[in-house]
Amino acid sequence: MMMNGGEATEAELFLNCDDMSVLERQRVQLNYHQYHHPGFEPTLPCFFPNSSKMNVGEVDSFLPSAGLDLPEIYGELHGDARISVSPGNITTEFGNSKKRKFGCVDTETKVCNEKKKMMMMMDREVAVEEEEEEKSKVTEQCTRSIMKMKNKAKKEQNSCSNDSSKVTKDSQRTDYIHVRARRGQATDSHSIAERARREKISGRMKFLQDLVPGCEKITGKAGMLDEIINYVQSLQRQVEFLSMKLATVSPRLDFNIDDIFSKEVVSAPMMNLPNTVMPPHMMVNSGYPHDMVNSGYVHFNPMQQVVTSSDPLSCFNNGQSATMWDSEVQNLYTV
Amino acid sequence: MERQIINKKKRVFSVEPNKIPPSEVFTRKYTSHLVPALKKLNMNKNSSQVNQLTVKHEVDMALALSAQEFAWSRFLLQKLSSSNNPTTATSSSSNGIRIQERSGKEGGGDEDGEIEEKLRELQKLLPGGEEMNVEEMLSEIGTYIKCLELQTIALKSMVQDTT
């Protein structure tokens, strides 16, 4: 938190030139980010790292103890007014960047933003508007005039200075933050929420666009959705087809695959040692009935030689595997 | 209504819904689930034909078990474990929470209606998709696609290796 605050300060100071246009500023911020956080995906509208959602009830139970140290899990603000933002936005770098891009005016605003986040934990509905206002600004590349931003920032600052003193006091009290609407858009809280939601959705769509092959040229939600649907359907069909094929050849599967994929196989002693074959944590985690998997191993343990392959996947690429299997199979049949 | 409440309570959120599973880990887990299951099937049925449905079942089960950090995998598990019981109908898809109808606002906006349609279709494809709202669903779809891809690769290799 402290470190993030420090970084924020640097960024603010660096970017505090009024001469720069909004876009330039953002570009600089992005570069700054890339320099400092190399593994970081700088796509503006992408909210993904923090997109877990929580039920309202769960949020309540977590908030009092959470402080600002919650991990990224409880990251994002839900478009629905019920749910409050979590401190995840403060502690994660990406969350910081979002706020930075918006409040790239001065450090006071930045501090105000963070304090506002704390307030938001208590005060949901209004906070949602505020946050979404910020977010929508970010994602639309701040196409509005700089003047508007400054006005907004000033207003926030004012409300901040008024409210910041209250933050430490009664956490339950609701404070209203005035939201200045952007040019040509409705001020209705519903439509603001709506807008933020849509932007979130389009952010996700962009992410999916990267995932689905051959979608770079397609613009527009409908086309993208079509592509995604087709792709998922084709994948599912492939899986079905392959599983059918597997069903026909599975009698021959028998011992070959097991040799390939098992990491360690216990040798001759006929004792039941199923647990050593499969990494124990996987057994524990799987909801699979234990006896079913165990018995599968018990049948085969006595019949297999010790095979240690560090990476079962290497067998995919290993041309020699065929000969290995044959010898194994012969060994097995001779037992 | 009650069903919806129950579904809501059961709704599990992915811890890191958009972290793409490292391919190796997933594939390894997947094969280690699927292979013994298939063997068990073979053992049980001895020489008789292995039913295609049961193989598909095992395939899906392996997928669900290998990707337990995602919400859709839990839905899949639920569906699979309930479908083991032939008496209990798997009606989870029909009672899900639908996408909010925005037709009231649209009026002449057909395009959005289309998009809604498509989103709904996508929801149907994803296991448990109909019980999530749109944003969740879209993020879950990403990981689902990734896992499906890995699954097909694993299955292909398995089939190829035996033929």
Interface residues (C-beta under 8 A of the other chain):
Chain A: F48 P49 S51 S52 K53 M54 N55 E72 I73 G79 R197 K200 I201 R204 M205 F207 L208 L211 V212 K221 A222 L225 D226 I228 I229 Y231 V232 Q233 L235 Q236 Q238 V239 E240 L242 S243 M244 K245 L246 A247 V249 S250 P251 R252 L253 D254 N256 I257 D258 I260 F261 S262 M278 M282 N285 S286 G287 Y288 M292 V293 S295 G296 Y297 H299 F300 D311 P312 L313 C315 F316 S321 W325
Chain B: K8 R11 F13 S14 V15 E16 P17 N18 E24 T27 R28 K29 T31 S32 H33 V35 P36 A37 L38 K39 K40 L41 N42 M43 S47 V50 N51 Q52 V55 K56 V59 M61 L65 Q68 L77 S81 E111 E114 I115 K118 L119 E121 L122 L125 L126 N133 V134 E135 E136 L138 S139 I141 G142 Y144 I145 K146 L148 E149 Q151 T152 L155 K156 S157 M158 V159 D161 T162 T163
